[in-house]
Amino acid sequence: MSRFVRASKYRHVYGTAARRELSYDNVKVSGNAWDTNLVKVNPKFFSLNWNSSGGGAFAVIPLSMTGKISDALPLYRGHSAAVLDTDFSPFNDNLIASGAEDSKVFLYSIPDEIGEVDIEPVVRLNSHGRKVGQVLFNPVAENVLLSASADLTMKLWDVEKGVEKQEITGHMEVVQGVTWNYNGTLVATTCRDKKLRVFDVRSNKVVQIADGHAGVKGSRVVWMGNTDRIATTGFSKMSDRQVYVWDTANLATPLKTNNLDTSSGVIMPLYDGDSNMLYLAGKGDGNIRYYEYENDEMFLLSEYSSNVPQRGLGFMPKRGLNVNDCEIARAYKVSNGIVEPISFTVPRKSDSFQSDLFPDCIGDEPALTADAWFGGETADPKLVSLEKGFTASVKKEFVASVAAQAAEDIVAPLKSDKDYQEAYHKLRQENDDLKNQIAQKDVKIRLLEVQLEQLSSA
């Protein structure tokens, strides 16, 4: 047995849960069975799939609103069925996208101050044929959104113009996991057909395809920062939980395989490219494992343990962390009725900025416009230094194009019971009119049939 311990500045990372008064209590977490992380986070808000009657809804809660959440919290409505996934724009903290069981993708503009009325979408995208299970913004180009649906397609949207720019085909079953690469040119997916695919989404080409995890339960995928490696989580045929690391240039066999345990919960992976750490959190587990990835080897650092099982997990972007406390990651853990922040910290005695822990990270300025990206341009994300703390850009007003606004006007939301009653009576009248038209056409058809019979017998 070796007496030497591998040198690593992250060897002593530890996780600390926030006190209950600094958590978010009395939240109504969605009970939908779709495999989702339930929560997304940015430096100003977190979003949570909400258990709501009267159609699908989700909540967007300011990070400053700790403690017990009011039952009168305004919700983000518009979907007619349960919301399955949400995602914040990486370049506009006040813009969020949602996908739902009603097959629609909506965009919402988030007000800085919480009002008293529910929020309606500013753009509605309606091209999918079945439920939309994943939505994910491009990490480089502004206003470029990817959606994945149970109709076995993925779509690329220019959300500012409200138009579909590309449909991506090639899946034989429902998509289970989606991830962009570092410069937003490739997308990796896991699928219910147990295949791992890498797409060039702008040209709708499958770059690589391989057999993934052999088990029938859910599989996830995450791109490992600014590298050509991806990590997948899934199950073996014997229901062992597994994590694989792959080289995207050659998916013939995984570079690294690791059987974790035999629990039943789907593992949610997150990779921090600045620290080369992979976090693994299983649904229904109370623990979060974290590994350091170095030279194509995974080294278990430690794990955060709790007796409260997690239903979902979201991580704060690096620009939203507290660098003065050497906080290298912050997870938002969803349990029954509460969202709990968990801070992962490197113990350091010095109060000065730790440049080795916090290299320049991805900021909130896009490297490309949507038109440039769809035109074939490629760029890496713009980086910012955290030495003097990150200052968010001034709130950007999301303004949909005239075409997108026109499409939104066609499906203007109903505001009151009177509106619903008027819409109901209007639809009922239209239905009666259509029935009358069909009855009249049936009469004409019968008359023509009689005339034909008379002509044929003459």
C-alpha positions in Angstrom: 0.0 0.0 0.0 1.4 3.4 -1.0 2.3 5.8 1.7 1.9 8.8 -0.6 -1.2 10.8 -0.9 -2.0 12.4 -4.3 -1.5 16.1 -4.2 -4.7 18.1 -4.9 -5.9 21.5 -3.8 -9.4 20.1 -3.8 -8.7 17.1 -1.5 -10.3 18.8 1.5 -13.4 20.3 -0.2 -16.4 20.0 2.1 -20.1 20.7 1.7 -22.2 22.7 4.1 -26.0 23.1 4.0 -27.6 26.4 4.7 -29.7 26.8 7.9 -33.4 26.4 7.5 -34.1 30.2 7.8 -31.6 30.7 4.9 -33.3 28.0 2.8 -36.6 28.3 0.8 -39.4 26.6 2.7 -43.1 26.0 1.8 -42.4 25.4 -1.9 -44.9 23.3 -3.9 -42.7 21.0 -5.9 -44.1 19.3 -9.0 -45.1 15.7 -8.6 -44.7 14.9 -12.4 -42.9 11.6 -13.1 -40.8 13.0 -15.9 -37.0 12.7 -15.2 -35.9 16.3 -14.6 -33.7 18.2 -12.2 -36.7 20.3 -11.2 -34.6 23.4 -10.5 -32.3 25.8 -12.4 -30.3 28.6 -10.8 -28.6 31.9 -11.9 -27.0 34.7 -9.7 -30.4 36.4 -9.2 -33.1 33.7 -9.2 -33.9 30.1 -9.1 -36.8 28.4 -11.0 -38.7 25.5 -9.7 -41.3 23.2 -11.4 -44.5 23.9 -9.5 -47.3 21.7 -8.4 -50.2 23.8 -9.8 -53.8 23.2 -10.8 -55.3 24.7 -13.9 -52.5 23.8 -16.3 -48.7 23.9 -16.0 -46.7 26.4 -14.1 -43.4 27.1 -12.5 -42.0 29.6 -10.0 -39.1 32.0 -10.3 -37.9 33.0 -6.8 -35.3 35.7 -6.0 -32.3 34.3 -4.1 -32.9 37.0 -1.5 -36.3 35.6 -0.6 -35.2 33.1 2.0 -37.4 31.6 4.6 -41.1 30.6 4.1 -42.4 31.3 0.6 -45.8 32.9 0.5 -48.7 30.8 -0.8 -49.6 33.9 -2.9 -46.4 33.8 -4.9 -47.1 34.8 -8.5 -46.4 31.8 -10.9 -45.3 31.7 -14.5 -48.3 30.4 -16.4 -49.4 29.8 -19.9 -48.8 26.1 -20.4 -51.9 23.9 -20.5 -50.1 20.9 -19.0 -47.3 20.2 -16.6 -44.0 22.1 -17.0 -41.1 19.6 -17.5 -38.0 21.7 -17.8 -36.8 25.3 -17.5 -33.5 27.1 -18.4 -32.2 30.6 -17.8 -30.5 32.5 -20.5 -26.7 32.6 -19.8 -26.6 36.2 -21.0 -29.7 37.6 -19.6 -30.6 36.7 -16.0 -34.1 38.0 -16.5 -35.0 35.7 -19.4 -36.2 32.1 -18.9 -37.4 29.3 -21.2 -39.8 26.5 -20.4 -40.9 23.2 -22.0 -44.0 21.3 -21.0 -46.3 18.3 -21.7 -48.5 20.5 -24.0 -45.7 20.3 -26.6 -44.9 24.0 -26.4 -41.8 26.1 -25.6 -42.4 29.5 -23.9 -40.1 32.4 -23.2 -40.7 34.7 -20.2 -39.3 38.0 -19.1 -38.6 38.1 -15.4 -39.4 41.3 -13.5 -36.9 42.3 -10.8 -39.7 43.1 -8.4 -42.3 40.4 -7.5 -45.8 41.6 -8.2 -49.2 40.2 -7.4 -50.3 38.7 -10.7 -49.1 35.7 -12.6 -46.6 36.1 -15.4 -47.5 35.3 -19.0 -45.0 34.4 -21.8 -43.6 36.9 -24.2 -42.9 34.4 -26.9 -44.6 31.1 -27.7 -43.0 28.4 -29.9 -45.4 25.7 -31.0 -43.7 23.4 -33.6 -43.2 20.2 -31.6 -45.7 17.4 -31.9 -45.4 15.9 -28.4 -44.2 16.9 -24.9 -41.0 18.9 -24.6 -38.8 17.4 -22.0 -35.6 19.5 -22.2 -34.8 23.1 -23.0 -31.2 24.4 -23.0 -29.7 27.7 -24.1 -26.5 27.8 -26.2 -23.5 28.7 -24.1 -21.9 31.1 -26.7 -24.6 32.6 -28.9 -27.3 34.9 -27.6 -31.0 33.9 -27.9 -30.3 30.4 -29.3 -32.3 27.7 -27.6 -32.3 23.9 -28.1 -35.5 21.9 -27.2 -35.9 18.2 -27.2 -39.3 16.5 -27.5 -40.9 13.1 -27.2 -41.7 13.4 -31.0 -38.1 12.2 -31.3 -36.8 15.5 -32.7 -34.7 18.4 -31.3 -35.2 21.9 -32.6 -33.0 25.0 -32.7 -34.8 28.3 -32.1 -33.9 32.0 -32.6 -36.1 33.0 -29.6 -35.8 36.8 -30.3 -37.3 36.3 -33.7 -39.6 33.5 -32.5 -38.6 31.1 -35.4 -37.4 27.6 -35.7 -34.1 27.5 -37.5 -33.2 23.8 -37.6 -34.8 20.4 -36.8 -32.4 17.7 -35.6 -33.4 14.1 -36.3 -31.8 10.7 -35.6 -33.2 9.5 -32.3 -35.1 6.3 -32.3 -36.6 6.8 -28.8 -37.2 9.6 -26.3 -34.2 11.8 -25.4 -33.2 11.5 -21.7 -30.2 13.8 -21.4 -28.8 16.8 -23.4 -25.6 18.8 -23.1 -23.7 21.5 -25.2 -20.0 21.4 -25.7 -17.8 24.3 -24.5 -18.1 26.4 -27.6 -21.7 25.5 -28.5 -21.1 23.7 -31.7 -21.9 20.2 -30.7 -24.6 18.5 -28.6 -24.4 15.1 -26.9 -27.5 13.2 -26.0 -28.5 10.0 -24.2 -31.6 8.2 -25.3 -34.1 5.6 -24.2 -32.7 3.3 -27.0 -29.5 3.1 -24.9 -27.4 5.0 -27.5 -25.0 7.9 -26.9 -25.0 10.4 -29.8 -23.0 13.5 -30.7 -24.6 15.9 -33.1 -23.4 18.8 -35.2 -26.7 20.5 -34.7 -26.4 23.3 -37.2 -26.0 20.7 -40.1 -28.2 18.0 -38.5 -25.5 15.4 -38.7 -24.7 12.6 -36.2 -21.0 12.9 -35.7 -20.6 9.9 -33.4 -22.9 7.2 -32.1 -22.2 4.4 -29.6 -23.9 1.9 -27.3 -24.3 3.6 -23.9 -25.4 2.1 -20.6 -27.1 -1.3 -20.9 -29.8 -0.7 -18.3 -33.3 0.3 -19.0 -33.5 3.1 -16.5 -32.7 6.8 -17.1 -29.3 7.9 -18.4 -27.8 11.4 -18.3 -24.8 13.1 -20.0 -22.6 16.2 -19.3 -19.8 17.7 -21.4 -16.6 18.0 -19.4 -15.7 21.6 -19.8 -13.3 22.8 -22.5 -12.2 19.2 -23.5 -13.4 16.5 -25.9 -14.6 14.4 -23.0 -18.1 13.7 -21.9 -19.4 11.8 -18.8 -22.6 9.7 -18.8 -24.5 8.2 -15.9 -26.8 5.2 -16.1 -27.4 1.6 -15.2 -26.0 -1.8 -16.0 -28.2 -4.8 -17.0 -28.0 -5.8 -13.3 -29.2 -2.3 -12.2 -25.8 -1.2 -10.9 -25.5 2.6 -11.1 -22.6 3.6 -13.4 -20.5 6.6 -14.6 -18.6 6.4 -17.9 -16.1 8.9 -19.4 -15.9 9.0 -23.2 -13.6 10.5 -25.8 -16.0 12.3 -28.3 -13.5 11.7 -31.1 -13.9 7.9 -30.7 -17.0 6.5 -28.9 -16.1 2.9 -29.6 -15.4 2.2 -25.9 -15.5 4.4 -22.8 -12.2 5.7 -21.5 -13.2 5.1 -17.9 -16.0 3.0 -16.3 -17.0 3.0 -12.7 -19.8 1.1 -10.9 -21.1 3.1 -8.0 -23.7 1.2 -6.2 -27.1 -0.6 -6.7 -29.5 2.1 -5.7 -32.5 2.8 -8.0 -32.4 6.7 -8.4 -31.2 8.3 -11.6 -27.8 10.0 -11.1 -27.7 13.8 -12.0 -24.2 14.8 -13.1 -22.6 18.2 -13.1 -19.1 19.1 -14.2 -17.2 22.2 -13.1 -14.6 22.8 -15.9 -12.7 25.4 -13.8 -11.9 22.9 -11.0 -12.2 19.7 -13.1 -14.6 18.3 -10.6 -17.5 16.0 -11.4 -20.5 16.1 -9.0 -22.9 13.1 -8.9 -26.2 13.3 -7.0 -28.7 10.4 -7.1 -32.4 11.0 -6.9 -33.7 9.7 -3.6 -30.2 9.8 -2.1 -29.0 12.1 0.6 -25.4 12.2 -0.5 -23.6 14.1 -3.3 -20.3 12.5 -4.4 -17.6 14.6 -6.0 -14.6 13.5 -8.0 -11.5 15.2 -9.5 -10.8 14.3 -13.1 -7.2 14.4 -14.1 -5.2 12.6 -16.9 -8.3 10.5 -17.8 -8.6 9.2 -14.3 -11.3 9.9 -11.8 -10.3 10.4 -8.1 -13.0 10.3 -5.5 -12.5 13.4 -3.2 -15.3 13.0 -0.7 -19.1 13.2 -0.5 -21.6 15.5 1.1 -24.0 13.4 3.3 -27.5 14.1 4.5 -30.4 12.1 5.8 -32.9 14.1 3.6 -33.3 12.6 0.1 -33.1 14.9 -2.9 -35.6 15.1 -5.7 -33.6 17.5 -7.9 -30.5 19.5 -8.0 -29.3 22.7 -9.7 -25.9 24.4 -9.6 -25.0 28.1 -9.5 -22.9 29.5 -12.3 -19.4 30.2 -11.2 -19.9 34.0 -11.5 -22.5 33.8 -8.7 -20.3 32.2 -6.1 -18.7 33.8 -3.0 -15.0 33.8 -3.8 -14.1 35.5 -0.5 -15.1 32.3 1.3 -13.4 30.1 -1.3 -16.7 28.7 -2.3 -16.0 26.7 -5.5 -19.6 25.4 -6.1 -23.1 25.9 -4.7 -25.9 23.4 -5.2 -29.6 24.0 -4.7 -31.1 20.8 -3.4 -34.9 20.1 -3.9 -36.6 18.0 -1.2 -40.2 17.7 -0.3 -41.4 21.3 0.4 -38.0 22.9 0.6 -35.0 24.1 -1.5 -31.8 24.0 0.4 -28.5 25.7 -0.7 -25.4 23.6 -0.2 -22.0 25.4 -0.4 -18.8 23.5 -1.4 -15.8 25.2 0.1 -12.0 24.8 0.0 -10.5 25.5 3.5 -7.9 28.3 3.2 -6.5 30.5 6.0 -5.7 33.5 3.8 -8.3 36.2 3.1 -6.8 37.2 -0.2 -8.1 36.2 -3.6 -7.2 32.6 -4.4 -6.3 32.7 -8.1 -5.5 29.0 -8.3 -9.1 28.2 -7.2 -10.7 30.8 -9.4 -9.3 31.1 -12.9 -11.2 33.3 -15.3 -14.7 31.9 -15.8 -17.5 32.2 -18.2 -19.2 35.6 -18.0 -22.6 37.0 -19.0 -21.6 38.5 -22.3 -22.3 36.5 -25.5 -19.5 35.8 -27.9 -21.8 35.6 -31.0 -25.2 36.8 -32.1 -27.8 34.3 -33.1 -27.5 35.3 -36.8 -23.7 34.9 -36.7 -23.9 31.5 -35.0 -26.6 30.2 -37.4 -24.4 31.6 -40.2 -21.6 29.2 -39.2 -19.4 31.3 -37.0 -17.7 29.7 -34.0 -16.2 31.3 -30.9 -15.3 30.3 -27.3 -17.2 31.9 -24.4 -16.1 35.2 -23.1 -14.3 34.9 -19.8 -14.2 37.3 -16.8 -12.0 37.6 -13.7 -13.5 37.1 -10.3 -10.6 38.8 -8.4 -12.6 42.0 -7.7 -15.9 40.2 -7.6 -18.3 39.8 -10.5 -20.6 42.7 -11.4 -23.6 41.7 -13.4 -24.4 43.6 -16.5 -27.3 46.0 -16.5 -30.6 44.2 -16.8 -31.3 43.5 -20.5 -34.8 44.0 -21.8 -35.7 41.1 -23.9 -37.6 42.5 -26.9 -39.1 40.0 -29.3 -39.2 40.8 -33.0 -42.3 42.0 -34.7 -43.0 38.6 -36.1 -42.7 36.9 -32.7 -45.0 39.5 -31.1 -47.5 38.9 -33.9 -47.5 35.2 -33.2 -47.9 36.0 -29.5 -50.9 38.2 -30.3 -52.6 35.3 -32.0 -52.6 33.3 -28.8 -53.1 36.2 -26.3 -53.6 34.8 -22.8 -56.9 34.9 -21.0 -57.0 37.1 -18.0 -60.2 36.6 -16.1 -63.2 34.3 -15.7 -65.2 36.5 -18.0 -62.6 36.0 -20.7 -62.7 32.2 -20.2 -66.5 32.3 -20.5 -66.5 34.4 -23.6 -63.9 32.1 -25.2 -65.9 29.1 -24.3 -69.1 30.4 -25.8 -67.2 31.5 -28.9 -65.6 28.1 -29.4 -69.0 26.4 -28.8 -70.6 28.7 -31.5 -67.8 27.8 -33.9 -68.3 24.1 -33.2 -72.0 24.4 -33.9 -71.3 26.3 -37.1 -68.9 23.6 -38.3 -71.5 20.9 -37.5 -74.1 22.7 -39.5 -71.7 23.1 -42.4 -70.9 19.3 -42.3 -74.6 18.5 -42.2 -75.3 20.7 -45.2 -72.4 19.0 -47.1 -73.8 15.6 -46.2 -77.1 16.6 -47.8 -75.4 17.8 -50.9 -73.4 14.5 -51.1 -76.6 12.4 -50.8 -78.3 14.5 -53.6 -75.3 14.0 -55.9 -75.3 10.3 -55.2 -79.0 10.1 -56.1 -78.4 12.1 -59.4 -75.5 9.7 -60.3 -77.7 6.7 -59.8 -80.4 8.2 -62.0 -77.9 9.0 -64.7 -76.4 5.5 -64.6 -79.9 3.9 -64.8 -81.1 6.1 -67.7 
